[in-house]
């Protein structure tokens, strides 16, 4: 059974609050991709981006939901790759893993931005690689 939450001041259902840019939800998705680009160099930006993706994905239309899903998945896989690469820095292979992580993250972010600029849904948001 679903429970409806009501606003304190009216008998109407309460609206979920979310952070949205003035130009609409596409702008929010674009902002998250840009935060991810910056997050490659300053990780705090990536954390802000994934929080925005989690907050906004529930109310998104299907084509934008696919981008939010792709962004969230990119965040978690990126954390995993970066962690493995950092651990393996004690041997030379860690540098190769971190190089792969950097290229992998950039390709995913640029691919997502390209699809978003064409107003297309991400065709496979659950992928581990680029497509």
N, C-alpha and C positions, 0 to 999 in steps of 0.2 A: 504494500500500500504506500502511495506517495504522500508525503506530507508537504503542504504548501506553507511557505513562510509569508507572513503578512507584515507590511510596514507598520511602524509604531503609530503613525499619525492617521492612517486611513485603513479601510477594510479591503483595499486592493492588494494584490500580491506584490511583494517587494521586488524591485529590480535588482539584478546582480550588478555590483559595481565592477568596472574594469577600466584599465587605462587604454584610451584610444586617442590617436592623433586626430586633429581636426579634419583632415582629408578622408578619413575613414579607416577601415580596418586594413586595407592594402598598405597604407602608410605605416601601420604598426608592424606588419610583417617585414616591410622594408627596413624599418628601424632595427628590428631584431637581427636581420642579416648584417647590417652595418655594425651593430654591437659585437656580433660574432667576428667580423673582420678585425675590429679593434681588439677583441679579446684574445686573438692569437698573440698579441704583444703585451696586453694588460688583462689578465684573466678575470678581473672583477667585472669587466664589461660583459663577458660571456655569461656570468652568473645573473646579471640584471636581465640579459636577453632571455635566458631560459625561464626566469620567473614570469616575464611578460608573456611568453609563449604559453605557459601553463595557465595563466590567468585568463587569456583571451581565446583559447582554443574551443571552449565549450559552446560559445555563442557564434562561432564563425560559420560562414557558408562552407559547403563541402570543398570547394576548390581551394579556399584559404586554409581550411582545416588540414588539408594534405601538407601544406607548407609548415604549419605549426607542428605537425607530427614529425616531419622531416627535421625541423630545427631542434626539437626535443631529443630526437634520436641522435642527431649530430652531436649535441652536447654530451650525452652519456657515453657514446662511443669515443668521443674525443678525450674525455676524462680517462677512460680505460687505456687508450693508446698512449696518452701522455704519462700515465702512471707506470705502465710497463716500460716505456722508453726511459723514464727517469731511474727506475730500479736497475735497468740493464746498462746504465751509464758506467757502472764499475767495470764493465767489459765493453769493448769497442762497438758491439752490436747495438747498444743503446742509442748511439748517435744516428745510426741508420733508421732505427725505429722512430726517433724524433723527427728526422728528415721526412720519412714517410708520413708521419702524422701531420706535419706542416703542409705538405703538398695535398694530402687527402682532404684536410679541412678547407684549404683554399678552393680546391676544385668543387667541393660540395657547396660552399657558400656562393661561389660565382654561378654555378649551375642553378641554384635556387633563385638567385636574383634575376638571372636571365629568364627563367620560366615565369617568374612573377611579373617582370616587365612586359611579357607577352600576354598577361592575364590568363595563364594556363595553370591548371592544377599540377602538382608534382605527380608524375606517372607512377612512381613506386617509392612512397615515403619510408617504407620499412627496409629498404636496401642497406647493406653494409658498405657498399662501394659508392659509385658516383651516379648511377642511372636508376 
